[in-house]
Amino acid sequence: TPPLRGDLCDLFPATADGEPVLLKVARAARNNDLLQAEARALLRIARELDGQAVRAHFPVLIEQFQLRDMAGAQRQAHALRWEQEYVSLADVLAAYPDGIHPADAAWMFNRLLAALGTIHNLGLVHGAVLLPHVLIRPADHNGMLIDWCYSVHQGATIQAISPPYIVDYAPEVRTKVAATPATDLYMAARCMARLLGGDGTEDSLPPRVPRPLRTLLRA
């Protein structure tokens, strides 16, 4: 089976102690620092949120290590719990290219805002709130924010971007200005605007989107 391919990493389905996992491996050693940033963020989240219901909004890092590739380079790797019952918002949009019902967008946005509020209280900025990095589980309406490689502490600058989604980044990311919680909220609103059938901007939303939701996304 070919690996799943992300911007920076390849992900290999595997099992550990009989449980499904994903081995996330940096495609190039120059990106090791970004995976190390992900590990720091996920370990802190696990420590700070242990036993809390909101913990379900975040991935589970099982182990971090380095692998030596055929050229002799050490590449950072993570073993993550494989959340097989989830789908990404990118998958949702692909299935509903004209946009989803506003009621569905509302619960998805609610879960995303809950995750963001939690990590912002910890002083973190996710830095890449994009359609492929937000997962939902339709069975129970849970949401999960994944790919923490771009995360930084509030007041730091985002070190990398996902090229296919450059237009959805907050302006301060592209201009290397300090990231704040507003950075994540801007990108979250762009995600929701796309899911609702727009091009990421409030002005492009279709008429069926209720005015209160338009006002929220504009804010």
N, C-alpha and C positions, 0 to 999 in steps of 0.2 A: 504494500500500500504506500503510495507516495505521501510525503509529509504534508501537513497543512502549512501554507506559506504566509507569513506575516511580513510587515515592512522590514523588520530587523532580524527576524528569527525564523527558524523552521521548527515545527511542532510535530513530534512523533508520538502517536498513540502507543501506549504500553500498559503493563500491569505491574503493580507492586503490592505484595502481600495479598494477592487476589483481587485488588481494587483497581479500577481503570484510572490511569494517570496520563498526563501529557508531558513529554520531555521537551522543554523549550530550550533551543540551542541557538546562541548567537551565530549568525551567518558569517560574520567577520569579527576577528579579535578586537578590532578598533571599537566595536560596540559593547565590549564587556562592561564598561562603566555604566552603560544604560541599564543593563540587566542587574548590575549590582545596586543601582538606585531602586529598581523594582523590588529587589529582595529586602532592602532596608525599609521601604514603605510597607510591604506586606507583613514583615515581621513586627513592625510597630503596630499596625492595625490589629494583628492577631493578639498582641499583648494587651493593648488598650481596650479592645472590645470583647475580650474573653467572657463568655457567658451571656452576652447581650444579644437580643433578637436582631439588632441591626448588623451583626456580624455576617448575616446571610447575604448581605449586599456586596461582599468582597471575596476574591479568590482565596484558595488555601494553598500556601506554599509548603510543600512537604520537605523539600531538601534543596540546597544549592551546592553546586560543585563546578569543577572545571574539567573539560575534556581536551585531550591533545588530538588535533586533526592530522591528516596525512602529511601536511606540510610542516608539522611540528609546532604549530601555534596552539596556545592554550585558549580555549573558547569557553565562556561562561555558559552554564546550563542550569536549568531549574526543573525540578519535578513538581508539577502542579496537579491538584485533584482535577480530574476531567469531569466537567459539568455537562454531561451528555444530553440532559433533558432541556437544555437552554438553546435559544436561537438568538442571533444578533439582530439589532435594529437594521443593519444592512440587508439581512435576509428578509426581514419583514417588508422593507421598502421594495426589494426585488419582487416579492410576491404580490404587492399592492402598489404598483408604480404610480397610480393616480392618487394615492394617499389613503390613510386609514380613517376610520370613524373618529371624530373628536373625543368621544367617550373613552375609546381605547388609548388614544394618545394621552389623555388626562391621567390614567392610572400609571402608564409608563413614565410620564414626566414626574409624577409624584414619587415613584420609587427612586428615580434618578436624583431628584432633589434631596431625598432622605439620605442617600449615599454621600452626596456632595456636602450637605450640611455637617455630616458626621466627620468627614476627613478635614473639612475646613476648621472645625473646632480643634483638631489635632495639629493645626498649623501647616497642613499639607495642601498642595495644589496638584490635581491629577495631570493636567497639562495636555490631555489629548482626548477630550470628551467628544468622540466621533461615533458615527453609526456602527462601525464594526467593533467598537470597544464597549458597547452597552448590550448586555444580554438580558433576555426576559424568559421567564418560565411560564407559559400560558396556563399550566395546570393550577397554579396557586397565585399567579400574578406577582411573583417575586421578580426583582430586577438585580442585576449584578454588574458592577463596573470593573472591567478587566484591563490588562496591559498597562502596568504601572512603570514601564521603562522611561516614560517622559516626565515622571513626577518630580517635584522639587518642593522645598520648603517655601512658604509664602515670603515674597520679597526677593527670591532668586529668579534667574532667567531660565526659560525653557531651553534645553540644549539641543533638541532635535524636533523635527516635525514629520508627519506622515504625508509624503508628497501628493498622493491622490486626493487628499482632502485639504490642500493648502488654503482654499478659499473659505473654509469653515473655521479657520483659526481666528482667535481674537487678534486685533491689530498689534497689541503689545508683544505677542509671540513673534510675529514676523519682524518687528523692529527691535527685538532683543531688549525690551523694557521689562522691569520687574513684574512677575506674575502675582496675581492676587486671587481671592475667591471669585471675583468678577470675571476673571479669565475663563474659569470653568463654566460659569453660568452663561456667559455669552455663547460658548460652544454648545452647551446643552440646549439653549433656545434654538440655535441653528438646526440641531438634530431634529427637534420637534417640528420645526417649520417644514423640513424636508419630509418628515413622516406624514404630515398633513396635506401633502401634495404641492407644496411650494418649492422654491429654489433655495430655500434657506433664509429668506428675508420675510419680514412681516407683511410687506406690501404685496407679495406674490401669493399669499394664501387664498385658496378658493373661497367663494361666498358662503359655503356651508359651515365654515369655522366660526363658532360663536364669538361675539365681540369681547366677552370677558377673557377668553383664551388669547385672542389677538392682543389685548391690552397687556396680559401677563407676559407674553413672548416679547413684546416691544420693550417692556420694562427690563 
